[in-house]
Amino acid sequence: MGIVMAIFAFLSIICMALGIVTILDLSSEPLFSANLTWTFWMALAGFLMLCVIALLLMSRLRNSRD
């Protein structure tokens, strides 16, 4: 479960970085699509981070039962 949490955390950081790049308008053309705004990237980063927190709590609950 730790590997899944690490992957989700890494993807969250990537989404946050893409959101910041979109906010600062550093690229001359859209990275993936013009419809993917900074709000989308930040919301996706927040959702992935919430998944990491949920997985962390589930793993701690599982370990406390043992």
mmCIF file as Biopython writes it, N, C-alpha, C and O atoms, coordinates in Angstrom:
data_model
#
loop_
_atom_site.group_PDB
_atom_site.id
_atom_site.type_symbol
_atom_site.label_atom_id
_atom_site.label_alt_id
_atom_site.label_comp_id
_atom_site.label_asym_id
_atom_site.label_entity_id
_atom_site.label_seq_id
_atom_site.pdbx_PDB_ins_code
_atom_site.Cartn_x
_atom_site.Cartn_y
_atom_site.Cartn_z
_atom_site.occupancy
_atom_site.B_iso_or_equiv
_atom_site.auth_seq_id
_atom_site.auth_asym_id
_atom_site.pdbx_PDB_model_num
ATOM 1   N N  . MET A ? 1  ? 0.828   -1.187 0.000   1.0 0.0 1  A 1 
ATOM 2   C CA . MET A ? 1  ? 0.000   0.000  0.000   1.0 0.0 1  A 1 
ATOM 3   C C  . MET A ? 1  ? 0.872   1.251  0.000   1.0 0.0 1  A 1 
ATOM 4   O O  . MET A ? 1  ? 0.435   2.314  -0.441  1.0 0.0 1  A 1 
ATOM 5   N N  . GLY A ? 2  ? 2.078   1.132  0.483   1.0 0.0 2  A 1 
ATOM 6   C CA . GLY A ? 2  ? 2.980   2.267  0.513   1.0 0.0 2  A 1 
ATOM 7   C C  . GLY A ? 2  ? 3.386   2.721  -0.883  1.0 0.0 2  A 1 
ATOM 8   O O  . GLY A ? 2  ? 3.580   3.912  -1.127  1.0 0.0 2  A 1 
ATOM 9   N N  . ILE A ? 3  ? 3.513   1.759  -1.800  1.0 0.0 3  A 1 
ATOM 10  C CA . ILE A ? 3  ? 3.878   2.106  -3.168  1.0 0.0 3  A 1 
ATOM 11  C C  . ILE A ? 3  ? 2.745   2.879  -3.831  1.0 0.0 3  A 1 
ATOM 12  O O  . ILE A ? 3  ? 2.993   3.840  -4.559  1.0 0.0 3  A 1 
ATOM 13  N N  . VAL A ? 4  ? 1.514   2.471  -3.586  1.0 0.0 4  A 1 
ATOM 14  C CA . VAL A ? 4  ? 0.356   3.167  -4.152  1.0 0.0 4  A 1 
ATOM 15  C C  . VAL A ? 4  ? 0.283   4.592  -3.613  1.0 0.0 4  A 1 
ATOM 16  O O  . VAL A ? 4  ? 0.001   5.528  -4.362  1.0 0.0 4  A 1 
ATOM 17  N N  . MET A ? 5  ? 0.536   4.756  -2.323  1.0 0.0 5  A 1 
ATOM 18  C CA . MET A ? 5  ? 0.540   6.104  -1.742  1.0 0.0 5  A 1 
ATOM 19  C C  . MET A ? 5  ? 1.634   6.969  -2.365  1.0 0.0 5  A 1 
ATOM 20  O O  . MET A ? 5  ? 1.415   8.147  -2.645  1.0 0.0 5  A 1 
ATOM 21  N N  . ALA A ? 6  ? 2.804   6.386  -2.579  1.0 0.0 6  A 1 
ATOM 22  C CA . ALA A ? 6  ? 3.900   7.142  -3.182  1.0 0.0 6  A 1 
ATOM 23  C C  . ALA A ? 6  ? 3.566   7.549  -4.617  1.0 0.0 6  A 1 
ATOM 24  O O  . ALA A ? 6  ? 3.875   8.665  -5.034  1.0 0.0 6  A 1 
ATOM 25  N N  . ILE A ? 7  ? 2.938   6.651  -5.369  1.0 0.0 7  A 1 
ATOM 26  C CA . ILE A ? 7  ? 2.554   6.971  -6.749  1.0 0.0 7  A 1 
ATOM 27  C C  . ILE A ? 7  ? 1.520   8.088  -6.766  1.0 0.0 7  A 1 
ATOM 28  O O  . ILE A ? 7  ? 1.630   9.028  -7.553  1.0 0.0 7  A 1 
ATOM 29  N N  . PHE A ? 8  ? 0.508   7.984  -5.893  1.0 0.0 8  A 1 
ATOM 30  C CA . PHE A ? 8  ? -0.520  9.031  -5.840  1.0 0.0 8  A 1 
ATOM 31  C C  . PHE A ? 8  ? 0.079   10.363 -5.410  1.0 0.0 8  A 1 
ATOM 32  O O  . PHE A ? 8  ? -0.307  11.407 -5.936  1.0 0.0 8  A 1 
ATOM 33  N N  . ALA A ? 9  ? 1.013   10.348 -4.465  1.0 0.0 9  A 1 
ATOM 34  C CA . ALA A ? 9  ? 1.650   11.590 -4.015  1.0 0.0 9  A 1 
ATOM 35  C C  . ALA A ? 9  ? 2.476   12.196 -5.144  1.0 0.0 9  A 1 
ATOM 36  O O  . ALA A ? 9  ? 2.464   13.412 -5.338  1.0 0.0 9  A 1 
ATOM 37  N N  . PHE A ? 10 ? 3.190   11.360 -5.885  1.0 0.0 10 A 1 
ATOM 38  C CA . PHE A ? 10 ? 3.982   11.847 -7.018  1.0 0.0 10 A 1 
ATOM 39  C C  . PHE A ? 10 ? 3.079   12.460 -8.085  1.0 0.0 10 A 1 
ATOM 40  O O  . PHE A ? 10 ? 3.387   13.528 -8.613  1.0 0.0 10 A 1 
ATOM 41  N N  . LEU A ? 11 ? 1.974   11.799 -8.407  1.0 0.0 11 A 1 
ATOM 42  C CA . LEU A ? 11 ? 1.040   12.335 -9.393  1.0 0.0 11 A 1 
ATOM 43  C C  . LEU A ? 11 ? 0.416   13.640 -8.919  1.0 0.0 11 A 1 
ATOM 44  O O  . LEU A ? 11 ? 0.162   14.541 -9.719  1.0 0.0 11 A 1 
ATOM 45  N N  . SER A ? 12 ? 0.171   13.739 -7.622  1.0 0.0 12 A 1 
ATOM 46  C CA . SER A ? 12 ? -0.371  14.972 -7.064  1.0 0.0 12 A 1 
ATOM 47  C C  . SER A ? 12 ? 0.610   16.128 -7.229  1.0 0.0 12 A 1 
ATOM 48  O O  . SER A ? 12 ? 0.215   17.244 -7.565  1.0 0.0 12 A 1 
ATOM 49  N N  . ILE A ? 13 ? 1.873   15.858 -6.993  1.0 0.0 13 A 1 
ATOM 50  C CA . ILE A ? 13 ? 2.898   16.898 -7.155  1.0 0.0 13 A 1 
ATOM 51  C C  . ILE A ? 13 ? 3.010   17.312 -8.618  1.0 0.0 13 A 1 
ATOM 52  O O  . ILE A ? 13 ? 3.156   18.496 -8.918  1.0 0.0 13 A 1 
ATOM 53  N N  . ILE A ? 14 ? 2.941   16.344 -9.529  1.0 0.0 14 A 1 
ATOM 54  C CA . ILE A ? 14 ? 3.000   16.654 -10.960 1.0 0.0 14 A 1 
ATOM 55  C C  . ILE A ? 14 ? 1.804   17.513 -11.361 1.0 0.0 14 A 1 
ATOM 56  O O  . ILE A ? 14 ? 1.963   18.487 -12.098 1.0 0.0 14 A 1 
ATOM 57  N N  . CYS A ? 15 ? 0.605   17.162 -10.883 1.0 0.0 15 A 1 
ATOM 58  C CA . CYS A ? 15 ? -0.590  17.948 -11.211 1.0 0.0 15 A 1 
ATOM 59  C C  . CYS A ? 15 ? -0.485  19.365 -10.656 1.0 0.0 15 A 1 
ATOM 60  O O  . CYS A ? 15 ? -0.897  20.327 -11.305 1.0 0.0 15 A 1 
ATOM 61  N N  . MET A ? 16 ? 0.065   19.485 -9.459  1.0 0.0 16 A 1 
ATOM 62  C CA . MET A ? 16 ? 0.229   20.814 -8.875  1.0 0.0 16 A 1 
ATOM 63  C C  . MET A ? 16 ? 1.221   21.642 -9.690  1.0 0.0 16 A 1 
ATOM 64  O O  . MET A ? 16 ? 1.014   22.837 -9.900  1.0 0.0 16 A 1 
ATOM 65  N N  . ALA A ? 17 ? 2.290   21.006 -10.144 1.0 0.0 17 A 1 
ATOM 66  C CA . ALA A ? 17 ? 3.266   21.713 -10.975 1.0 0.0 17 A 1 
ATOM 67  C C  . ALA A ? 17 ? 2.648   22.140 -12.307 1.0 0.0 17 A 1 
ATOM 68  O O  . ALA A ? 17 ? 2.910   23.242 -12.790 1.0 0.0 17 A 1 
ATOM 69  N N  . LEU A ? 18 ? 1.831   21.272 -12.898 1.0 0.0 18 A 1 
ATOM 70  C CA . LEU A ? 18 ? 1.161   21.643 -14.146 1.0 0.0 18 A 1 
ATOM 71  C C  . LEU A ? 18 ? 0.187   22.791 -13.924 1.0 0.0 18 A 1 
ATOM 72  O O  . LEU A ? 18 ? 0.035   23.654 -14.788 1.0 0.0 18 A 1 
ATOM 73  N N  . GLY A ? 19 ? -0.474  22.807 -12.769 1.0 0.0 19 A 1 
ATOM 74  C CA . GLY A ? 19 ? -1.357  23.919 -12.447 1.0 0.0 19 A 1 
ATOM 75  C C  . GLY A ? 19 ? -0.599  25.226 -12.314 1.0 0.0 19 A 1 
ATOM 76  O O  . GLY A ? 19 ? -1.062  26.269 -12.777 1.0 0.0 19 A 1 
ATOM 77  N N  . ILE A ? 20 ? 0.564   25.173 -11.682 1.0 0.0 20 A 1 
ATOM 78  C CA . ILE A ? 20 ? 1.374   26.385 -11.522 1.0 0.0 20 A 1 
ATOM 79  C C  . ILE A ? 20 ? 1.898   26.861 -12.867 1.0 0.0 20 A 1 
ATOM 80  O O  . ILE A ? 20 ? 1.933   28.062 -13.132 1.0 0.0 20 A 1 
ATOM 81  N N  . VAL A ? 21 ? 2.306   25.925 -13.720 1.0 0.0 21 A 1 
ATOM 82  C CA . VAL A ? 21 ? 2.763   26.301 -15.064 1.0 0.0 21 A 1 
ATOM 83  C C  . VAL A ? 21 ? 1.624   26.947 -15.840 1.0 0.0 21 A 1 
ATOM 84  O O  . VAL A ? 21 ? 1.841   27.904 -16.583 1.0 0.0 21 A 1 
ATOM 85  N N  . THR A ? 22 ? 0.415   26.429 -15.670 1.0 0.0 22 A 1 
ATOM 86  C CA . THR A ? 22 ? -0.739  27.005 -16.366 1.0 0.0 22 A 1 
ATOM 87  C C  . THR A ? 22 ? -1.069  28.389 -15.829 1.0 0.0 22 A 1 
ATOM 88  O O  . THR A ? 22 ? -1.399  29.292 -16.598 1.0 0.0 22 A 1 
ATOM 89  N N  . ILE A ? 23 ? -0.981  28.564 -14.505 1.0 0.0 23 A 1 
ATOM 90  C CA . ILE A ? 23 ? -1.259  29.876 -13.912 1.0 0.0 23 A 1 
ATOM 91  C C  . ILE A ? 23 ? -0.261  30.919 -14.422 1.0 0.0 23 A 1 
ATOM 92  O O  . ILE A ? 23 ? -0.654  32.019 -14.810 1.0 0.0 23 A 1 
ATOM 93  N N  . LEU A ? 24 ? 1.011   30.576 -14.421 1.0 0.0 24 A 1 
ATOM 94  C CA . LEU A ? 24 ? 2.050   31.523 -14.818 1.0 0.0 24 A 1 
ATOM 95  C C  . LEU A ? 24 ? 2.164   31.673 -16.334 1.0 0.0 24 A 1 
ATOM 96  O O  . LEU A ? 24 ? 2.875   32.547 -16.830 1.0 0.0 24 A 1 
ATOM 97  N N  . ASP A ? 25 ? 1.456   30.811 -17.059 1.0 0.0 25 A 1 
ATOM 98  C CA . ASP A ? 25 ? 1.441   30.852 -18.523 1.0 0.0 25 A 1 
ATOM 99  C C  . ASP A ? 25 ? 2.865   30.786 -19.083 1.0 0.0 25 A 1 
ATOM 100 O O  . ASP A ? 25 ? 3.261   31.605 -19.912 1.0 0.0 25 A 1 
ATOM 101 N N  . LEU A ? 26 ? 3.618   29.802 -18.615 1.0 0.0 26 A 1 
ATOM 102 C CA . LEU A ? 26 ? 5.015   29.653 -19.030 1.0 0.0 26 A 1 
ATOM 103 C C  . LEU A ? 26 ? 5.169   29.018 -20.409 1.0 0.0 26 A 1 
ATOM 104 O O  . LEU A ? 26 ? 6.167   29.248 -21.092 1.0 0.0 26 A 1 
ATOM 105 N N  . SER A ? 27 ? 4.182   28.219 -20.820 1.0 0.0 27 A 1 
ATOM 106 C CA . SER A ? 27 ? 4.272   27.602 -22.145 1.0 0.0 27 A 1 
ATOM 107 C C  . SER A ? 27 ? 3.456   28.414 -23.146 1.0 0.0 27 A 1 
ATOM 108 O O  . SER A ? 27 ? 2.411   28.969 -22.810 1.0 0.0 27 A 1 
ATOM 109 N N  . SER A ? 28 ? 3.946   28.472 -24.367 1.0 0.0 28 A 1 
ATOM 110 C CA . SER A ? 28 ? 3.273   29.276 -25.387 1.0 0.0 28 A 1 
ATOM 111 C C  . SER A ? 28 ? 2.011   28.610 -25.905 1.0 0.0 28 A 1 
ATOM 112 O O  . SER A ? 28 ? 1.101   29.285 -26.387 1.0 0.0 28 A 1 
ATOM 113 N N  . GLU A ? 29 ? 1.951   27.284 -25.807 1.0 0.0 29 A 1 
ATOM 114 C CA . GLU A ? 29 ? 0.758   26.559 -26.224 1.0 0.0 29 A 1 
ATOM 115 C C  . GLU A ? 29 ? 0.310   25.648 -25.083 1.0 0.0 29 A 1 
ATOM 116 O O  . GLU A ? 29 ? 1.118   25.320 -24.214 1.0 0.0 29 A 1 
ATOM 117 N N  . PRO A ? 30 ? -0.957  25.231 -25.063 1.0 0.0 30 A 1 
ATOM 118 C CA . PRO A ? 30 ? -1.449  24.390 -23.965 1.0 0.0 30 A 1 
ATOM 119 C C  . PRO A ? 30 ? -0.670  23.083 -23.862 1.0 0.0 30 A 1 
ATOM 120 O O  . PRO A ? 30 ? -0.267  22.507 -24.873 1.0 0.0 30 A 1 
ATOM 121 N N  . LEU A ? 31 ? -0.462  22.619 -22.625 1.0 0.0 31 A 1 
ATOM 122 C CA . LEU A ? 31 ? 0.312   21.399 -22.415 1.0 0.0 31 A 1 
ATOM 123 C C  . LEU A ? 31 ? -0.419  20.174 -22.943 1.0 0.0 31 A 1 
ATOM 124 O O  . LEU A ? 31 ? 0.166   19.373 -23.671 1.0 0.0 31 A 1 
ATOM 125 N N  . PHE A ? 32 ? -1.693  20.016 -22.585 1.0 0.0 32 A 1 
ATOM 126 C CA . PHE A ? 32 ? -2.479  18.882 -23.040 1.0 0.0 32 A 1 
ATOM 127 C C  . PHE A ? 32 ? -3.686  19.333 -23.844 1.0 0.0 32 A 1 
ATOM 128 O O  . PHE A ? 32 ? -3.913  18.869 -24.961 1.0 0.0 32 A 1 
ATOM 129 N N  . SER A ? 33 ? -4.452  20.238 -23.267 1.0 0.0 33 A 1 
ATOM 130 C CA . SER A ? 33 ? -5.652  20.743 -23.922 1.0 0.0 33 A 1 
ATOM 131 C C  . SER A ? 33 ? -5.950  22.128 -23.360 1.0 0.0 33 A 1 
ATOM 132 O O  . SER A ? 33 ? -5.602  22.434 -22.219 1.0 0.0 33 A 1 
ATOM 133 N N  . ALA A ? 34 ? -6.587  22.948 -24.160 1.0 0.0 34 A 1 
ATOM 134 C CA . ALA A ? 34 ? -6.929  24.291 -23.697 1.0 0.0 34 A 1 
ATOM 135 C C  . ALA A ? 34 ? -8.033  24.254 -22.651 1.0 0.0 34 A 1 
ATOM 136 O O  . ALA A ? 34 ? -8.197  25.209 -21.892 1.0 0.0 34 A 1 
ATOM 137 N N  . ASN A ? 35 ? -8.798  23.155 -22.601 1.0 0.0 35 A 1 
ATOM 138 C CA . ASN A ? 35 ? -9.882  23.031 -21.628 1.0 0.0 35 A 1 
ATOM 139 C C  . ASN A ? 35 ? -9.390  22.682 -20.228 1.0 0.0 35 A 1 
ATOM 140 O O  . ASN A ? 35 ? -10.137 22.824 -19.260 1.0 0.0 35 A 1 
ATOM 141 N N  . LEU A ? 36 ? -8.166  22.236 -20.110 1.0 0.0 36 A 1 
ATOM 142 C CA . LEU A ? 36 ? -7.612  21.872 -18.804 1.0 0.0 36 A 1 
ATOM 143 C C  . LEU A ? 36 ? -6.992  23.115 -18.177 1.0 0.0 36 A 1 
ATOM 144 O O  . LEU A ? 36 ? -5.830  23.439 -18.423 1.0 0.0 36 A 1 
ATOM 145 N N  . THR A ? 37 ? -7.775  23.794 -17.375 1.0 0.0 37 A 1 
ATOM 146 C CA . THR A ? 37 ? -7.335  25.036 -16.751 1.0 0.0 37 A 1 
ATOM 147 C C  . THR A ? 37 ? -6.593  24.748 -15.461 1.0 0.0 37 A 1 
ATOM 148 O O  . THR A ? 37 ? -6.480  23.597 -15.040 1.0 0.0 37 A 1 
ATOM 149 N N  . TRP A ? 38 ? -6.083  25.808 -14.833 1.0 0.0 38 A 1 
ATOM 150 C CA . TRP A ? 38 ? -5.358  25.636 -13.577 1.0 0.0 38 A 1 
ATOM 151 C C  . TRP A ? 38 ? -6.276  25.112 -12.488 1.0 0.0 38 A 1 
ATOM 152 O O  . TRP A ? 38 ? -5.823  24.409 -11.585 1.0 0.0 38 A 1 
ATOM 153 N N  . THR A ? 39 ? -7.562  25.442 -12.558 1.0 0.0 39 A 1 
ATOM 154 C CA . THR A ? 39 ? -8.509  24.947 -11.557 1.0 0.0 39 A 1 
ATOM 155 C C  . THR A ? 39 ? -8.611  23.433 -11.622 1.0 0.0 39 A 1 
ATOM 156 O O  . THR A ? 39 ? -8.682  22.765 -10.590 1.0 0.0 39 A 1 
ATOM 157 N N  . PHE A ? 40 ? -8.618  22.892 -12.831 1.0 0.0 40 A 1 
ATOM 158 C CA . PHE A ? 40 ? -8.665  21.437 -13.001 1.0 0.0 40 A 1 
ATOM 159 C C  . PHE A ? 40 ? -7.442  20.783 -12.387 1.0 0.0 40 A 1 
ATOM 160 O O  . PHE A ? 40 ? -7.565  19.805 -11.650 1.0 0.0 40 A 1 
ATOM 161 N N  . TRP A ? 41 ? -6.256  21.317 -12.684 1.0 0.0 41 A 1 
ATOM 162 C CA . TRP A ? 41 ? -5.024  20.711 -12.190 1.0 0.0 41 A 1 
ATOM 163 C C  . TRP A ? 41 ? -4.933  20.770 -10.667 1.0 0.0 41 A 1 
ATOM 164 O O  . TRP A ? 41 ? -4.512  19.803 -10.031 1.0 0.0 41 A 1 
ATOM 165 N N  . MET A ? 42 ? -5.325  21.899 -10.083 1.0 0.0 42 A 1 
ATOM 166 C CA . MET A ? 42 ? -5.264  22.017 -8.624  1.0 0.0 42 A 1 
ATOM 167 C C  . MET A ? 42 ? -6.311  21.134 -7.947  1.0 0.0 42 A 1 
ATOM 168 O O  . MET A ? 42 ? -6.044  20.563 -6.890  1.0 0.0 42 A 1 
ATOM 169 N N  . ALA A ? 43 ? -7.496  21.017 -8.543  1.0 0.0 43 A 1 
ATOM 170 C CA . ALA A ? 43 ? -8.522  20.141 -7.976  1.0 0.0 43 A 1 
ATOM 171 C C  . ALA A ? 43 ? -8.081  18.682 -8.055  1.0 0.0 43 A 1 
ATOM 172 O O  . ALA A ? 43 ? -8.288  17.916 -7.114  1.0 0.0 43 A 1 
ATOM 173 N N  . LEU A ? 44 ? -7.478  18.305 -9.168  1.0 0.0 44 A 1 
ATOM 174 C CA . LEU A ? 44 ? -6.974  16.935 -9.307  1.0 0.0 44 A 1 
ATOM 175 C C  . LEU A ? 44 ? -5.855  16.663 -8.307  1.0 0.0 44 A 1 
ATOM 176 O O  . LEU A ? 44 ? -5.791  15.577 -7.730  1.0 0.0 44 A 1 
ATOM 177 N N  . ALA A ? 45 ? -4.978  17.632 -8.098  1.0 0.0 45 A 1 
ATOM 178 C CA . ALA A ? 45 ? -3.903  17.475 -7.110  1.0 0.0 45 A 1 
ATOM 179 C C  . ALA A ? 45 ? -4.485  17.316 -5.707  1.0 0.0 45 A 1 
ATOM 180 O O  . ALA A ? 45 ? -4.012  16.489 -4.927  1.0 0.0 45 A 1 
ATOM 181 N N  . GLY A ? 46 ? -5.508  18.105 -5.385  1.0 0.0 46 A 1 
ATOM 182 C CA . GLY A ? 46 ? -6.147  17.985 -4.077  1.0 0.0 46 A 1 
ATOM 183 C C  . GLY A ? 46 ? -6.832  16.649 -3.901  1.0 0.0 46 A 1 
ATOM 184 O O  . GLY A ? 46 ? -6.752  16.048 -2.829  1.0 0.0 46 A 1 
ATOM 185 N N  . PHE A ? 47 ? -7.507  16.172 -4.938  1.0 0.0 47 A 1 
ATOM 186 C CA . PHE A ? 47 ? -8.174  14.869 -4.862  1.0 0.0 47 A 1 
ATOM 187 C C  . PHE A ? 47 ? -7.161  13.747 -4.656  1.0 0.0 47 A 1 
ATOM 188 O O  . PHE A ? 47 ? -7.376  12.858 -3.832  1.0 0.0 47 A 1 
ATOM 189 N N  . LEU A ? 48 ? -6.066  13.788 -5.397  1.0 0.0 48 A 1 
ATOM 190 C CA . LEU A ? 48 ? -5.043  12.752 -5.242  1.0 0.0 48 A 1 
ATOM 191 C C  . LEU A ? 48 ? -4.418  12.800 -3.853  1.0 0.0 48 A 1 
ATOM 192 O O  . LEU A ? 48 ? -4.106  11.755 -3.283  1.0 0.0 48 A 1 
ATOM 193 N N  . MET A ? 49 ? -4.231  13.993 -3.302  1.0 0.0 49 A 1 
ATOM 194 C CA . MET A ? 49 ? -3.672  14.100 -1.956  1.0 0.0 49 A 1 
ATOM 195 C C  . MET A ? 49 ? -4.659  13.560 -0.914  1.0 0.0 49 A 1 
ATOM 196 O O  . MET A ? 49 ? -4.248  12.947 0.071   1.0 0.0 49 A 1 
ATOM 197 N N  . LEU A ? 50 ? -5.953  13.786 -1.131  1.0 0.0 50 A 1 
ATOM 198 C CA . LEU A ? 50 ? -6.949  13.204 -0.236  1.0 0.0 50 A 1 
ATOM 199 C C  . LEU A ? 50 ? -6.940  11.683 -0.327  1.0 0.0 50 A 1 
ATOM 200 O O  . LEU A ? 50 ? -7.155  11.005 0.678   1.0 0.0 50 A 1 
ATOM 201 N N  . CYS A ? 51 ? -6.696  11.141 -1.503  1.0 0.0 51 A 1 
ATOM 202 C CA . CYS A ? 51 ? -6.568  9.686  -1.646  1.0 0.0 51 A 1 
ATOM 203 C C  . CYS A ? 51 ? -5.368  9.166  -0.869  1.0 0.0 51 A 1 
ATOM 204 O O  . CYS A ? 51 ? -5.435  8.106  -0.247  1.0 0.0 51 A 1 
ATOM 205 N N  . VAL A ? 52 ? -4.268  9.914  -0.905  1.0 0.0 52 A 1 
ATOM 206 C CA . VAL A ? 52 ? -3.078  9.522  -0.142  1.0 0.0 52 A 1 
ATOM 207 C C  . VAL A ? 52 ? -3.388  9.510  1.349   1.0 0.0 52 A 1 
ATOM 208 O O  . VAL A ? 52 ? -2.979  8.589  2.056   1.0 0.0 52 A 1 
ATOM 209 N N  . ILE A ? 53 ? -4.101  10.511 1.832   1.0 0.0 53 A 1 
ATOM 210 C CA . ILE A ? 53 ? -4.454  10.580 3.252   1.0 0.0 53 A 1 
ATOM 211 C C  . ILE A ? 53 ? -5.364  9.424  3.632   1.0 0.0 53 A 1 
ATOM 212 O O  . ILE A ? 53 ? -5.187  8.816  4.688   1.0 0.0 53 A 1 
ATOM 213 N N  . ALA A ? 54 ? -6.344  9.112  2.776   1.0 0.0 54 A 1 
ATOM 214 C CA . ALA A ? 54 ? -7.251  8.001  3.053   1.0 0.0 54 A 1 
ATOM 215 C C  . ALA A ? 54 ? -6.496  6.676  3.091   1.0 0.0 54 A 1 
ATOM 216 O O  . ALA A ? 54 ? -6.744  5.847  3.967   1.0 0.0 54 A 1 
ATOM 217 N N  . LEU A ? 55 ? -5.580  6.470  2.153   1.0 0.0 55 A 1 
ATOM 218 C CA . LEU A ? 55 ? -4.786  5.244  2.148   1.0 0.0 55 A 1 
ATOM 219 C C  . LEU A ? 55 ? -3.888  5.159  3.377   1.0 0.0 55 A 1 
ATOM 220 O O  . LEU A ? 55 ? -3.697  4.077  3.933   1.0 0.0 55 A 1 
ATOM 221 N N  . LEU A ? 56 ? -3.341  6.286  3.801   1.0 0.0 56 A 1 
ATOM 222 C CA . LEU A ? 56 ? -2.508  6.304  4.999   1.0 0.0 56 A 1 
ATOM 223 C C  . LEU A ? 56 ? -3.315  5.921  6.232   1.0 0.0 56 A 1 
ATOM 224 O O  . LEU A ? 56 ? -2.862  5.129  7.058   1.0 0.0 56 A 1 
ATOM 225 N N  . LEU A ? 57 ? -4.508  6.484  6.350   1.0 0.0 57 A 1 
ATOM 226 C CA . LEU A ? 57 ? -5.351  6.149  7.492   1.0 0.0 57 A 1 
ATOM 227 C C  . LEU A ? 57 ? -5.792  4.692  7.463   1.0 0.0 57 A 1 
ATOM 228 O O  . LEU A ? 57 ? -5.870  4.048  8.509   1.0 0.0 57 A 1 
ATOM 229 N N  . MET A ? 58 ? -6.077  4.171  6.284   1.0 0.0 58 A 1 
ATOM 230 C CA . MET A ? 58 ? -6.463  2.762  6.177   1.0 0.0 58 A 1 
ATOM 231 C C  . MET A ? 58 ? -5.316  1.848  6.577   1.0 0.0 58 A 1 
ATOM 232 O O  . MET A ? 58 ? -5.531  0.839  7.249   1.0 0.0 58 A 1 
ATOM 233 N N  . SER A ? 59 ? -4.090  2.194  6.167   1.0 0.0 59 A 1 
ATOM 234 C CA . SER A ? 59 ? -2.951  1.345  6.513   1.0 0.0 59 A 1 
ATOM 235 C C  . SER A ? 59 ? -2.660  1.398  8.006   1.0 0.0 59 A 1 
ATOM 236 O O  . SER A ? 59 ? -2.290  0.389  8.605   1.0 0.0 59 A 1 
ATOM 237 N N  . ARG A ? 60 ? -2.826  2.579  8.610   1.0 0.0 60 A 1 
ATOM 238 C CA . ARG A ? 60 ? -2.609  2.669  10.063  1.0 0.0 60 A 1 
ATOM 239 C C  . ARG A ? 60 ? -3.677  1.906  10.825  1.0 0.0 60 A 1 
ATOM 240 O O  . ARG A ? 60 ? -3.388  1.293  11.853  1.0 0.0 60 A 1 
ATOM 241 N N  . LEU A ? 61 ? -4.910  1.936  10.332  1.0 0.0 61 A 1 
ATOM 242 C CA . LEU A ? 61 ? -5.991  1.185  10.982  1.0 0.0 61 A 1 
ATOM 243 C C  . LEU A ? 61 ? -5.718  -0.310 10.869  1.0 0.0 61 A 1 
ATOM 244 O O  . LEU A ? 61 ? -5.922  -1.055 11.828  1.0 0.0 61 A 1 
ATOM 245 N N  . ARG A ? 62 ? -5.262  -0.745 9.713   1.0 0.0 62 A 1 
ATOM 246 C CA . ARG A ? 62 ? -4.966  -2.149 9.515   1.0 0.0 62 A 1 
ATOM 247 C C  . ARG A ? 62 ? -3.816  -2.599 10.413  1.0 0.0 62 A 1 
ATOM 248 O O  . ARG A ? 62 ? -3.853  -3.702 10.959  1.0 0.0 62 A 1 
ATOM 249 N N  . ASN A ? 63 ? -2.785  -1.744 10.572  1.0 0.0 63 A 1 
ATOM 250 C CA . ASN A ? 63 ? -1.642  -2.095 11.400  1.0 0.0 63 A 1 
ATOM 251 C C  . ASN A ? 63 ? -1.986  -2.078 12.881  1.0 0.0 63 A 1 
ATOM 252 O O  . ASN A ? 63 ? -1.389  -2.825 13.657  1.0 0.0 63 A 1 
ATOM 253 N N  . SER A ? 64 ? -2.931  -1.245 13.289  1.0 0.0 64 A 1 
ATOM 254 C CA . SER A ? 64 ? -3.289  -1.184 14.714  1.0 0.0 64 A 1 
ATOM 255 C C  . SER A ? 64 ? -4.114  -2.403 15.132  1.0 0.0 64 A 1 
ATOM 256 O O  . SER A ? 64 ? -4.143  -2.753 16.312  1.0 0.0 64 A 1 
ATOM 257 N N  . ARG A ? 65 ? -4.774  -3.041 14.190  1.0 0.0 65 A 1 
ATOM 258 C CA . ARG A ? 65 ? -5.555  -4.251 14.516  1.0 0.0 65 A 1 
ATOM 259 C C  . ARG A ? 65 ? -4.666  -5.450 14.722  1.0 0.0 65 A 1 
ATOM 260 O O  . ARG A ? 65 ? -5.051  -6.392 15.416  1.0 0.0 65 A 1 
ATOM 261 N N  . ASP A ? 66 ? -3.472  -5.440 14.130  1.0 0.0 66 A 1 
ATOM 262 C CA . ASP A ? 66 ? -2.562  -6.601 14.249  1.0 0.0 66 A 1 
ATOM 263 C C  . ASP A ? 66 ? -1.862  -6.636 15.571  1.0 0.0 66 A 1 
ATOM 264 O O  . ASP A ? 66 ? -1.069  -7.543 15.826  1.0 0.0 66 A 1 
#
